[in-house]
């Protein structure tokens, strides 16, 4: 599974990264985590507000930091 966090490195972006790592680890997933900071790549996903969570090329959430439990549900879908 490829997980991407889109953001410029702000506090919310870092919080989303930590929460996503926790959720993926809780589920025992085999994953690759990439932090995307290039604003031009954000447009590839249609992201206008960060942070954003992309799983296997699919935008899952943008503009907020969901709770770990919510991220677990997103990663399982």
PDB file as gemmi writes it, atoms N, CA and C in Angstrom:
CRYST1    1.000    1.000    1.000  90.00  90.00  90.00 P 1                      
ATOM      1  N   UNK A   1       0.852  -1.170   0.000  1.00  0.00           N  
ATOM      2  CA  UNK A   1       0.000   0.000   0.000  1.00  0.00           C  
ATOM      3  C   UNK A   1       0.896   1.232   0.000  1.00  0.00           C  
ATOM      4  N   UNK A   2       0.544   2.182  -0.858  1.00  0.00           N  
ATOM      5  CA  UNK A   2       1.292   3.434  -0.899  1.00  0.00           C  
ATOM      6  C   UNK A   2       0.439   4.536  -0.286  1.00  0.00           C  
ATOM      7  N   UNK A   3       0.979   5.167   0.745  1.00  0.00           N  
ATOM      8  CA  UNK A   3       0.293   6.249   1.444  1.00  0.00           C  
ATOM      9  C   UNK A   3       1.084   7.526   1.216  1.00  0.00           C  
ATOM     10  N   UNK A   4       0.388   8.565   0.797  1.00  0.00           N  
ATOM     11  CA  UNK A   4       1.030   9.855   0.575  1.00  0.00           C  
ATOM     12  C   UNK A   4       0.351  10.911   1.434  1.00  0.00           C  
ATOM     13  N   UNK A   5       1.172  11.737   2.068  1.00  0.00           N  
ATOM     14  CA  UNK A   5       0.698  12.885   2.828  1.00  0.00           C  
ATOM     15  C   UNK A   5       1.094  14.117   2.027  1.00  0.00           C  
ATOM     16  N   UNK A   6       0.106  14.890   1.605  1.00  0.00           N  
ATOM     17  CA  UNK A   6       0.363  16.103   0.839  1.00  0.00           C  
ATOM     18  C   UNK A   6       0.302  17.295   1.774  1.00  0.00           C  
ATOM     19  N   UNK A   7       1.377  18.078   1.782  1.00  0.00           N  
ATOM     20  CA  UNK A   7       1.421  19.259   2.625  1.00  0.00           C  
ATOM     21  C   UNK A   7       2.800  19.880   2.620  1.00  0.00           C  
ATOM     22  N   UNK A   8       2.850  21.101   3.099  1.00  0.00           N  
ATOM     23  CA  UNK A   8       4.097  21.864   3.066  1.00  0.00           C  
ATOM     24  C   UNK A   8       4.961  21.658   4.301  1.00  0.00           C  
ATOM     25  N   UNK A   9       4.514  20.838   5.230  1.00  0.00           N  
ATOM     26  CA  UNK A   9       5.303  20.606   6.434  1.00  0.00           C  
ATOM     27  C   UNK A   9       4.792  21.381   7.638  1.00  0.00           C  
ATOM     28  N   UNK A  10       3.559  21.848   7.570  1.00  0.00           N  
ATOM     29  CA  UNK A  10       2.962  22.592   8.684  1.00  0.00           C  
ATOM     30  C   UNK A  10       2.620  21.623   9.821  1.00  0.00           C  
ATOM     31  N   UNK A  11       2.183  22.167  10.930  1.00  0.00           N  
ATOM     32  CA  UNK A  11       1.846  21.348  12.098  1.00  0.00           C  
ATOM     33  C   UNK A  11       0.738  20.345  11.769  1.00  0.00           C  
ATOM     34  N   UNK A  12      -0.290  20.773  11.038  1.00  0.00           N  
ATOM     35  CA  UNK A  12      -1.372  19.862  10.676  1.00  0.00           C  
ATOM     36  C   UNK A  12      -0.859  18.731   9.783  1.00  0.00           C  
ATOM     37  N   UNK A  13       0.047  19.062   8.878  1.00  0.00           N  
ATOM     38  CA  UNK A  13       0.619  18.047   7.989  1.00  0.00           C  
ATOM     39  C   UNK A  13       1.404  17.025   8.804  1.00  0.00           C  
ATOM     40  N   UNK A  14       2.177  17.498   9.751  1.00  0.00           N  
ATOM     41  CA  UNK A  14       2.945  16.597  10.607  1.00  0.00           C  
ATOM     42  C   UNK A  14       2.018  15.745  11.474  1.00  0.00           C  
ATOM     43  N   UNK A  15       0.941  16.337  11.970  1.00  0.00           N  
ATOM     44  CA  UNK A  15      -0.022  15.579  12.780  1.00  0.00           C  
ATOM     45  C   UNK A  15      -0.708  14.496  11.947  1.00  0.00           C  
ATOM     46  N   UNK A  16      -1.027  14.813  10.682  1.00  0.00           N  
ATOM     47  CA  UNK A  16      -1.644  13.820   9.815  1.00  0.00           C  
ATOM     48  C   UNK A  16      -0.663  12.674   9.541  1.00  0.00           C  
ATOM     49  N   UNK A  17       0.601  13.000   9.369  1.00  0.00           N  
ATOM     50  CA  UNK A  17       1.618  11.972   9.150  1.00  0.00           C  
ATOM     51  C   UNK A  17       1.702  11.037  10.352  1.00  0.00           C  
ATOM     52  N   UNK A  18       1.775  11.602  11.549  1.00  0.00           N  
ATOM     53  CA  UNK A  18       1.867  10.792  12.764  1.00  0.00           C  
ATOM     54  C   UNK A  18       0.624   9.930  12.966  1.00  0.00           C  
ATOM     55  N   UNK A  19      -0.550  10.512  12.755  1.00  0.00           N  
ATOM     56  CA  UNK A  19      -1.800   9.776  12.931  1.00  0.00           C  
ATOM     57  C   UNK A  19      -1.927   8.656  11.896  1.00  0.00           C  
ATOM     58  N   UNK A  20      -1.494   8.921  10.684  1.00  0.00           N  
ATOM     59  CA  UNK A  20      -1.570   7.915   9.622  1.00  0.00           C  
ATOM     60  C   UNK A  20      -0.612   6.768   9.899  1.00  0.00           C  
ATOM     61  N   UNK A  21       0.594   7.086  10.345  1.00  0.00           N  
ATOM     62  CA  UNK A  21       1.556   6.039  10.714  1.00  0.00           C  
ATOM     63  C   UNK A  21       0.980   5.174  11.832  1.00  0.00           C  
ATOM     64  N   UNK A  22       0.399   5.810  12.836  1.00  0.00           N  
ATOM     65  CA  UNK A  22      -0.186   5.068  13.961  1.00  0.00           C  
ATOM     66  C   UNK A  22      -1.306   4.155  13.477  1.00  0.00           C  
ATOM     67  N   UNK A  23      -2.176   4.670  12.617  1.00  0.00           N  
ATOM     68  CA  UNK A  23      -3.296   3.881  12.113  1.00  0.00           C  
ATOM     69  C   UNK A  23      -2.801   2.687  11.300  1.00  0.00           C  
ATOM     70  N   UNK A  24      -1.855   2.916  10.415  1.00  0.00           N  
ATOM     71  CA  UNK A  24      -1.328   1.830   9.576  1.00  0.00           C  
ATOM     72  C   UNK A  24      -0.609   0.788  10.427  1.00  0.00           C  
ATOM     73  N   UNK A  25       0.139   1.239  11.421  1.00  0.00           N  
ATOM     74  CA  UNK A  25       0.838   0.311  12.318  1.00  0.00           C  
ATOM     75  C   UNK A  25      -0.155  -0.482  13.163  1.00  0.00           C  
ATOM     76  N   UNK A  26      -1.209   0.179  13.650  1.00  0.00           N  
ATOM     77  CA  UNK A  26      -2.242  -0.500  14.437  1.00  0.00           C  
ATOM     78  C   UNK A  26      -2.889  -1.634  13.639  1.00  0.00           C  
ATOM     79  N   UNK A  27      -3.041  -1.406  12.333  1.00  0.00           N  
ATOM     80  CA  UNK A  27      -3.675  -2.399  11.467  1.00  0.00           C  
ATOM     81  C   UNK A  27      -2.681  -3.448  10.963  1.00  0.00           C  
ATOM     82  N   UNK A  28      -1.398  -3.238  11.230  1.00  0.00           N  
ATOM     83  CA  UNK A  28      -0.373  -4.173  10.775  1.00  0.00           C  
ATOM     84  C   UNK A  28      -0.189  -4.177   9.266  1.00  0.00           C  
ATOM     85  N   UNK A  29      -0.407  -3.033   8.637  1.00  0.00           N  
ATOM     86  CA  UNK A  29      -0.315  -2.940   7.184  1.00  0.00           C  
ATOM     87  C   UNK A  29       1.136  -2.887   6.711  1.00  0.00           C  
ATOM     88  N   UNK A  30       1.341  -3.415   5.518  1.00  0.00           N  
ATOM     89  CA  UNK A  30       2.618  -3.278   4.832  1.00  0.00           C  
ATOM     90  C   UNK A  30       2.452  -2.051   3.937  1.00  0.00           C  
ATOM     91  N   UNK A  31       3.136  -0.967   4.258  1.00  0.00           N  
ATOM     92  CA  UNK A  31       2.909   0.278   3.538  1.00  0.00           C  
ATOM     93  C   UNK A  31       4.205   1.042   3.301  1.00  0.00           C  
ATOM     94  N   UNK A  32       4.131   1.918   2.312  1.00  0.00           N  
ATOM     95  CA  UNK A  32       5.204   2.868   2.016  1.00  0.00           C  
ATOM     96  C   UNK A  32       4.591   4.248   2.234  1.00  0.00           C  
ATOM     97  N   UNK A  33       5.269   5.086   3.018  1.00  0.00           N  
ATOM     98  CA  UNK A  33       4.760   6.430   3.307  1.00  0.00           C  
ATOM     99  C   UNK A  33       5.632   7.458   2.612  1.00  0.00           C  
ATOM    100  N   UNK A  34       4.990   8.334   1.854  1.00  0.00           N  
ATOM    101  CA  UNK A  34       5.700   9.396   1.147  1.00  0.00           C  
ATOM    102  C   UNK A  34       5.103  10.741   1.544  1.00  0.00           C  
ATOM    103  N   UNK A  35       5.956  11.687   1.877  1.00  0.00           N  
ATOM    104  CA  UNK A  35       5.507  13.054   2.137  1.00  0.00           C  
ATOM    105  C   UNK A  35       5.718  13.849   0.852  1.00  0.00           C  
ATOM    106  N   UNK A  36       4.638  14.413   0.339  1.00  0.00           N  
ATOM    107  CA  UNK A  36       4.678  15.184  -0.897  1.00  0.00           C  
ATOM    108  C   UNK A  36       4.578  16.657  -0.527  1.00  0.00           C  
ATOM    109  N   UNK A  37       5.623  17.407  -0.840  1.00  0.00           N  
ATOM    110  CA  UNK A  37       5.651  18.833  -0.493  1.00  0.00           C  
ATOM    111  C   UNK A  37       5.639  19.740  -1.724  1.00  0.00           C  
ATOM    112  N   UNK A  38       5.662  19.165  -2.901  1.00  0.00           N  
ATOM    113  CA  UNK A  38       5.668  19.934  -4.145  1.00  0.00           C  
ATOM    114  C   UNK A  38       4.236  20.363  -4.485  1.00  0.00           C  
ATOM    115  N   UNK A  39       3.999  21.662  -4.440  1.00  0.00           N  
ATOM    116  CA  UNK A  39       2.653  22.195  -4.672  1.00  0.00           C  
ATOM    117  C   UNK A  39       2.113  21.807  -6.043  1.00  0.00           C  
ATOM    118  N   UNK A  40       2.977  21.662  -7.025  1.00  0.00           N  
ATOM    119  CA  UNK A  40       2.530  21.284  -8.358  1.00  0.00           C  
ATOM    120  C   UNK A  40       1.957  19.866  -8.373  1.00  0.00           C  
ATOM    121  N   UNK A  41       2.474  18.997  -7.525  1.00  0.00           N  
ATOM    122  CA  UNK A  41       1.959  17.622  -7.451  1.00  0.00           C  
ATOM    123  C   UNK A  41       0.605  17.567  -6.742  1.00  0.00           C  
ATOM    124  N   UNK A  42       0.314  18.559  -5.902  1.00  0.00           N  
ATOM    125  CA  UNK A  42      -0.988  18.599  -5.227  1.00  0.00           C  
ATOM    126  C   UNK A  42      -2.108  18.634  -6.270  1.00  0.00           C  
ATOM    127  N   UNK A  43      -1.881  19.394  -7.333  1.00  0.00           N  
ATOM    128  CA  UNK A  43      -2.889  19.548  -8.382  1.00  0.00           C  
ATOM    129  C   UNK A  43      -3.195  18.222  -9.073  1.00  0.00           C  
ATOM    130  N   UNK A  44      -2.222  17.330  -9.132  1.00  0.00           N  
ATOM    131  CA  UNK A  44      -2.443  16.007  -9.736  1.00  0.00           C  
ATOM    132  C   UNK A  44      -3.567  15.253  -9.034  1.00  0.00           C  
ATOM    133  N   UNK A  45      -3.766  15.555  -7.758  1.00  0.00           N  
ATOM    134  CA  UNK A  45      -4.798  14.888  -6.965  1.00  0.00           C  
ATOM    135  C   UNK A  45      -6.032  15.770  -6.767  1.00  0.00           C  
ATOM    136  N   UNK A  46      -6.014  16.970  -7.343  1.00  0.00           N  
ATOM    137  CA  UNK A  46      -7.130  17.895  -7.188  1.00  0.00           C  
ATOM    138  C   UNK A  46      -7.190  18.523  -5.811  1.00  0.00           C  
ATOM    139  N   UNK A  47      -6.056  18.566  -5.118  1.00  0.00           N  
ATOM    140  CA  UNK A  47      -6.006  19.095  -3.756  1.00  0.00           C  
ATOM    141  C   UNK A  47      -5.788  20.602  -3.786  1.00  0.00           C  
ATOM    142  N   UNK A  48      -6.701  21.306  -3.138  1.00  0.00           N  
ATOM    143  CA  UNK A  48      -6.595  22.762  -3.053  1.00  0.00           C  
ATOM    144  C   UNK A  48      -6.251  23.212  -1.633  1.00  0.00           C  
ATOM    145  N   UNK A  49      -6.460  22.333  -0.653  1.00  0.00           N  
ATOM    146  CA  UNK A  49      -6.179  22.667   0.741  1.00  0.00           C  
ATOM    147  C   UNK A  49      -5.496  21.461   1.394  1.00  0.00           C  
ATOM    148  N   UNK A  50      -4.496  21.762   2.182  1.00  0.00           N  
ATOM    149  CA  UNK A  50      -3.745  20.693   2.849  1.00  0.00           C  
ATOM    150  C   UNK A  50      -4.018  20.745   4.343  1.00  0.00           C  
ATOM    151  N   UNK A  51      -3.704  19.694   5.045  1.00  0.00           N  
ATOM    152  CA  UNK A  51      -3.050  18.480   4.590  1.00  0.00           C  
ATOM    153  C   UNK A  51      -4.041  17.577   3.863  1.00  0.00           C  
ATOM    154  N   UNK A  52      -3.481  16.621   3.118  1.00  0.00           N  
ATOM    155  CA  UNK A  52      -4.314  15.665   2.402  1.00  0.00           C  
ATOM    156  C   UNK A  52      -3.712  14.275   2.532  1.00  0.00           C  
ATOM    157  N   UNK A  53      -4.575  13.287   2.524  1.00  0.00           N  
ATOM    158  CA  UNK A  53      -4.173  11.889   2.624  1.00  0.00           C  
ATOM    159  C   UNK A  53      -4.583  11.182   1.343  1.00  0.00           C  
ATOM    160  N   UNK A  54      -3.597  10.562   0.692  1.00  0.00           N  
ATOM    161  CA  UNK A  54      -3.837   9.819  -0.543  1.00  0.00           C  
ATOM    162  C   UNK A  54      -3.391   8.381  -0.307  1.00  0.00           C  
ATOM    163  N   UNK A  55      -4.258   7.436  -0.657  1.00  0.00           N  
ATOM    164  CA  UNK A  55      -3.945   6.016  -0.489  1.00  0.00           C  
ATOM    165  C   UNK A  55      -4.048   5.339  -1.850  1.00  0.00           C  
ATOM    166  N   UNK A  56      -2.950   4.757  -2.292  1.00  0.00           N  
ATOM    167  CA  UNK A  56      -2.893   4.084  -3.590  1.00  0.00           C  
ATOM    168  C   UNK A  56      -3.465   4.956  -4.705  1.00  0.00           C  
ATOM    169  N   UNK A  57      -3.090   6.235  -4.682  1.00  0.00           N  
ATOM    170  CA  UNK A  57      -3.492   7.166  -5.727  1.00  0.00           C  
ATOM    171  C   UNK A  57      -4.873   7.768  -5.575  1.00  0.00           C  
ATOM    172  N   UNK A  58      -5.604   7.390  -4.525  1.00  0.00           N  
ATOM    173  CA  UNK A  58      -6.962   7.897  -4.316  1.00  0.00           C  
ATOM    174  C   UNK A  58      -6.981   8.877  -3.150  1.00  0.00           C  
ATOM    175  N   UNK A  59      -7.505  10.068  -3.403  1.00  0.00           N  
ATOM    176  CA  UNK A  59      -7.634  11.080  -2.354  1.00  0.00           C  
ATOM    177  C   UNK A  59      -8.669  10.619  -1.342  1.00  0.00           C  
ATOM    178  N   UNK A  60      -8.255  10.535  -0.080  1.00  0.00           N  
ATOM    179  CA  UNK A  60      -9.144  10.062   0.974  1.00  0.00           C  
ATOM    180  C   UNK A  60      -9.682  11.200   1.832  1.00  0.00           C  
ATOM    181  N   UNK A  61      -8.843  12.195   2.101  1.00  0.00           N  
ATOM    182  CA  UNK A  61      -9.267  13.312   2.942  1.00  0.00           C  
ATOM    183  C   UNK A  61      -8.374  14.515   2.639  1.00  0.00           C  
ATOM    184  N   UNK A  62      -8.946  15.719   2.739  1.00  0.00           N  
ATOM    185  CA  UNK A  62      -8.166  16.943   2.520  1.00  0.00           C  
ATOM    186  C   UNK A  62      -8.675  18.036   3.451  1.00  0.00           C  
ATOM    187  N   UNK A  63      -7.737  18.816   3.956  1.00  0.00           N  
ATOM    188  CA  UNK A  63      -8.074  19.982   4.749  1.00  0.00           C  
ATOM    189  C   UNK A  63      -8.325  19.744   6.223  1.00  0.00           C  
ATOM    190  N   UNK A  64      -8.118  18.505   6.684  1.00  0.00           N  
ATOM    191  CA  UNK A  64      -8.322  18.228   8.108  1.00  0.00           C  
ATOM    192  C   UNK A  64      -7.457  17.051   8.531  1.00  0.00           C  
ATOM    193  N   UNK A  65      -7.375  16.858   9.841  1.00  0.00           N  
ATOM    194  CA  UNK A  65      -6.629  15.736  10.411  1.00  0.00           C  
ATOM    195  C   UNK A  65      -7.629  14.853  11.151  1.00  0.00           C  
ATOM    196  N   UNK A  66      -8.040  13.753  10.512  1.00  0.00           N  
ATOM    197  CA  UNK A  66      -8.977  12.853  11.177  1.00  0.00           C  
ATOM    198  C   UNK A  66      -8.316  12.139  12.354  1.00  0.00           C  
ATOM    199  N   UNK A  67      -9.144  11.625  13.251  1.00  0.00           N  
ATOM    200  CA  UNK A  67      -8.637  10.826  14.370  1.00  0.00           C  
ATOM    201  C   UNK A  67      -8.050   9.522  13.832  1.00  0.00           C  
ATOM    202  N   UNK A  68      -7.188   8.912  14.623  1.00  0.00           N  
ATOM    203  CA  UNK A  68      -6.530   7.666  14.216  1.00  0.00           C  
ATOM    204  C   UNK A  68      -7.570   6.609  13.827  1.00  0.00           C  
ATOM    205  N   UNK A  69      -8.637   6.484  14.598  1.00  0.00           N  
ATOM    206  CA  UNK A  69      -9.685   5.514  14.297  1.00  0.00           C  
ATOM    207  C   UNK A  69     -10.340   5.750  12.943  1.00  0.00           C  
ATOM    208  N   UNK A  70     -10.546   7.013  12.600  1.00  0.00           N  
ATOM    209  CA  UNK A  70     -11.123   7.349  11.295  1.00  0.00           C  
ATOM    210  C   UNK A  70     -10.155   6.985  10.174  1.00  0.00           C  
ATOM    211  N   UNK A  71      -8.888   7.242  10.394  1.00  0.00           N  
ATOM    212  CA  UNK A  71      -7.881   6.908   9.374  1.00  0.00           C  
ATOM    213  C   UNK A  71      -7.804   5.390   9.207  1.00  0.00           C  
ATOM    214  N   UNK A  72      -7.918   4.652  10.284  1.00  0.00           N  
ATOM    215  CA  UNK A  72      -7.927   3.189  10.181  1.00  0.00           C  
ATOM    216  C   UNK A  72      -9.061   2.733   9.271  1.00  0.00           C  
ATOM    217  N   UNK A  73     -10.242   3.311   9.434  1.00  0.00           N  
ATOM    218  CA  UNK A  73     -11.384   2.954   8.576  1.00  0.00           C  
ATOM    219  C   UNK A  73     -11.099   3.283   7.116  1.00  0.00           C  
ATOM    220  N   UNK A  74     -10.472   4.451   6.866  1.00  0.00           N  
ATOM    221  CA  UNK A  74     -10.137   4.837   5.498  1.00  0.00           C  
ATOM    222  C   UNK A  74      -9.123   3.866   4.888  1.00  0.00           C  
ATOM    223  N   UNK A  75      -8.164   3.443   5.675  1.00  0.00           N  
ATOM    224  CA  UNK A  75      -7.137   2.536   5.166  1.00  0.00           C  
ATOM    225  C   UNK A  75      -7.692   1.138   4.903  1.00  0.00           C  
ATOM    226  N   UNK A  76      -8.754   0.772   5.579  1.00  0.00           N  
ATOM    227  CA  UNK A  76      -9.360  -0.538   5.377  1.00  0.00           C  
ATOM    228  C   UNK A  76     -10.327  -0.560   4.194  1.00  0.00           C  
ATOM    229  N   UNK A  77     -10.781   0.614   3.758  1.00  0.00           N  
ATOM    230  CA  UNK A  77     -11.762   0.647   2.667  1.00  0.00           C  
ATOM    231  C   UNK A  77     -11.112   0.464   1.309  1.00  0.00           C  
TER     232      UNK A  77                                                      
END                                                                             
